[in-house]
């Protein structure tokens, strides 16, 4: 077994736990990210507002990917597409 396979096998339980916590506390995490971004923006007097917003957006996207990682990945590692709603009568 290669080094990467061994590392992945050992870190898999931690990833599952982090994913579960992200699902359970997603709203609190997002609120904390917004609060931290606001404080940093105030401390820098708005000089880096664009960069702060961009970084906050990327952090939220990463958190969403962790929270929605329920093992339903399609080919290529992406998430499986959601099922379409039933047709309206």
QUIHU-V739821 format. One record per residue. N is the residue number from 0. RES is the residue in one small letter. D_FIRST is the distance of its C-alpha to the first C-alpha in Angstrom with 1 decimal. Layout:
BEGIN
n->{N	N}
res->{RES	RES}
d_first->{D_FIRST	D_FIRST}
END
This chain:
BEGIN
n->{0	1	2	3	4	5	6	7	8	9	10	11	12	13	14	15	16	17	18	19	20	21	22	23	24	25	26	27	28	29	30	31	32	33	34	35	36	37	38	39	40	41	42	43	44	45	46	47	48	49	50	51	52	53	54	55	56	57	58	59	60	61	62	63	64	65	66	67	68	69	70	71	72	73	74	75	76	77	78	79	80	81	82	83	84	85	86	87	88}
res->{x	x	x	x	x	x	x	x	x	x	x	x	x	x	x	x	x	x	x	x	x	x	x	x	x	x	x	x	x	x	x	x	x	x	x	x	x	x	x	x	x	x	x	x	x	x	x	x	x	x	x	x	x	x	x	x	x	x	x	x	x	x	x	x	x	x	x	x	x	x	x	x	x	x	x	x	x	x	x	x	x	x	x	x	x	x	x	x	x}
d_first->{0.0	3.8	6.7	8.3	6.3	6.6	10.0	11.0	10.4	12.5	15.1	15.7	18.4	20.1	20.3	21.8	24.3	25.3	25.8	28.0	30.0	30.6	31.9	34.1	35.5	35.4	39.2	39.3	36.5	38.3	41.6	40.1	38.8	42.3	44.0	41.9	42.6	46.3	46.5	44.8	47.1	50.1	49.1	48.7	52.0	50.5	49.6	45.9	46.5	44.8	41.7	41.6	42.0	39.3	36.8	37.8	37.3	33.8	33.0	34.5	32.6	29.3	30.4	31.5	28.2	26.5	29.3	29.2	25.4	25.8	23.1	25.5	24.0	25.2	23.8	22.8	21.8	25.5	27.3	28.9	32.6	34.9	37.0	40.5	43.4	45.7	48.6	51.8	54.7}
END
